[in-house]
């Protein structure tokens, strides 16, 4: 049984212009514009149901450019979202190296971002699925311009974190 206040730090990592700011803006402000001034930690309260029980949590969102090798940047992260821009060729080895470096830190998720721009895509779901399967990661196809996709990812992450607390994963 979980009691008290739930608070999770969620770090978004990925290449330049992969859409990390836009995703955070969608989560925190319900807007697709990622031009917020504060690039520090931003907070979002979330509520959801799992197995008939109501949960309330606070997400502390952090944006990190690139794939840091300095683990201090990821300190305290309950979840790490690897943001991959589908309109750019992904560096598969860089992503794999980052996953190997961080996989013992906690929950890692892959988010293929900008799926609304499918005619510009050069990285496809089929390119990401083998990596996700190899490392047992959840893969979300998202776009800051499609709020439902981002909300689905946030709800999924919240449920996975609750599952870890309850010992289900």
C-alpha positions in Angstrom: 0.0 0.0 0.0 1.3 3.4 -0.9 0.8 6.3 1.4 2.1 9.8 1.5 3.0 12.0 -1.4 4.4 10.6 -4.6 7.1 12.6 -6.4 9.1 11.4 -9.4 11.9 13.1 -11.2 11.7 12.4 -14.9 14.6 13.3 -17.1 14.2 13.8 -20.9 17.4 13.2 -22.9 18.0 13.3 -26.6 19.7 15.1 -29.4 19.4 18.8 -30.2 15.9 19.8 -31.5 14.5 16.3 -30.8 11.5 17.9 -29.2 12.3 17.6 -25.5 11.2 21.1 -24.7 8.0 20.7 -26.7 7.1 17.5 -24.9 7.8 19.1 -21.5 5.6 22.1 -22.6 2.8 19.7 -23.5 3.1 17.9 -20.2 3.4 21.0 -18.0 1.5 23.7 -19.8 -0.7 21.7 -22.2 0.9 23.6 -25.1 3.1 22.4 -27.9 5.4 25.4 -27.8 8.6 24.6 -26.1 9.9 28.1 -25.8 9.5 28.4 -22.0 12.1 30.6 -20.3 12.9 28.3 -17.4 15.0 25.4 -18.7 15.4 24.1 -15.1 13.1 21.7 -13.3 9.4 22.1 -14.1 6.6 20.5 -12.1 3.4 18.8 -13.1 0.8 17.2 -10.8 -0.8 14.1 -12.3 -3.7 12.0 -11.2 -4.6 8.5 -12.5 -6.2 5.3 -11.5 -4.6 1.9 -11.3 -6.5 -1.2 -10.2 -9.4 0.8 -9.0 -7.2 3.0 -6.8 -6.7 6.8 -7.2 -3.1 8.0 -7.3 -1.8 11.6 -7.2 1.8 12.3 -8.0 4.1 15.2 -8.8 6.4 14.9 -11.8 9.6 17.0 -11.7 10.7 17.3 -15.3 14.3 17.9 -16.4 15.5 18.4 -19.9 19.1 17.2 -20.8 20.6 17.9 -24.2 22.4 14.9 -25.7 23.2 11.6 -24.0 25.1 12.5 -20.8 28.0 10.3 -19.6 28.1 12.3 -16.4 25.7 10.4 -14.2 25.3 13.4 -11.8 23.0 15.0 -14.3 20.6 12.0 -13.9 20.9 11.8 -10.1 17.6 11.1 -8.5 15.8 10.3 -11.7 12.9 7.9 -11.2 12.5 7.6 -15.0 14.5 8.6 -18.1 12.8 9.3 -21.4 15.0 8.9 -24.4 13.6 11.2 -27.0 14.3 10.2 -30.6 13.3 12.6 -33.4 11.8 10.5 -36.2 12.6 13.2 -38.8 16.3 12.7 -38.2 18.5 9.7 -38.7 19.1 8.2 -35.3 22.5 7.3 -33.9 21.7 3.7 -32.8 25.0 3.1 -31.1 24.8 6.3 -29.1 21.4 5.3 -27.8 22.5 1.8 -27.0 25.6 3.0 -25.2 23.4 5.4 -23.2 21.0 2.7 -22.2 23.8 0.4 -21.1 25.2 3.2 -19.0 21.9 4.1 -17.3 19.8 0.9 -17.3 20.5 0.2 -13.6 19.3 3.7 -12.6 15.7 3.0 -13.0 12.9 3.1 -15.5 14.0 3.9 -19.1 11.4 4.7 -21.8 11.9 5.5 -25.5 9.7 8.2 -27.0 9.8 8.5 -30.8 8.8 12.1 -31.2 7.3 14.2 -34.0 5.2 11.3 -35.4 2.8 14.0 -36.8 5.5 14.6 -39.4 5.3 11.1 -40.9 6.1 12.3 -44.4 9.4 13.7 -43.2 10.3 10.6 -41.1 13.6 8.8 -41.6 13.5 6.8 -38.4 10.6 4.4 -38.1 8.9 2.5 -35.3 10.4 -0.6 -36.9 13.9 0.9 -36.4 13.3 1.5 -32.7 11.4 -1.7 -31.8 14.5 -4.0 -31.8 16.3 -1.7 -29.4 13.3 -1.4 -27.1 12.8 -5.2 -27.2 16.5 -5.9 -26.5 16.5 -3.7 -23.4 12.9 -4.4 -22.4 11.9 -0.7 -22.8 8.4 0.7 -23.4 8.3 2.6 -26.7 5.8 5.4 -27.2 5.1 7.1 -30.5 4.4 10.7 -29.5 4.0 14.3 -30.8 3.7 17.5 -28.8 1.0 18.4 -31.4 -1.0 15.4 -30.4 -1.9 15.7 -26.7 -3.4 12.2 -26.5 -0.1 10.6 -27.4 1.8 12.6 -24.7 -0.9 12.0 -22.1 -0.8 8.3 -22.9 3.0 8.2 -22.3 2.7 10.1 -19.0 0.0 7.8 -17.8 2.1 4.8 -18.9 5.2 6.0 -17.1 3.1 6.7 -13.9 1.7 3.2 -14.0 5.1 1.7 -14.5 6.5 3.6 -11.5 3.6 2.6 -9.3 4.2 -1.0 -10.4 7.8 -0.7 -9.3 6.8 0.7 -5.9 4.2 -2.1 -5.5 6.9 -4.7 -6.5 5.3 -5.7 -9.8 8.3 -4.9 -11.9 
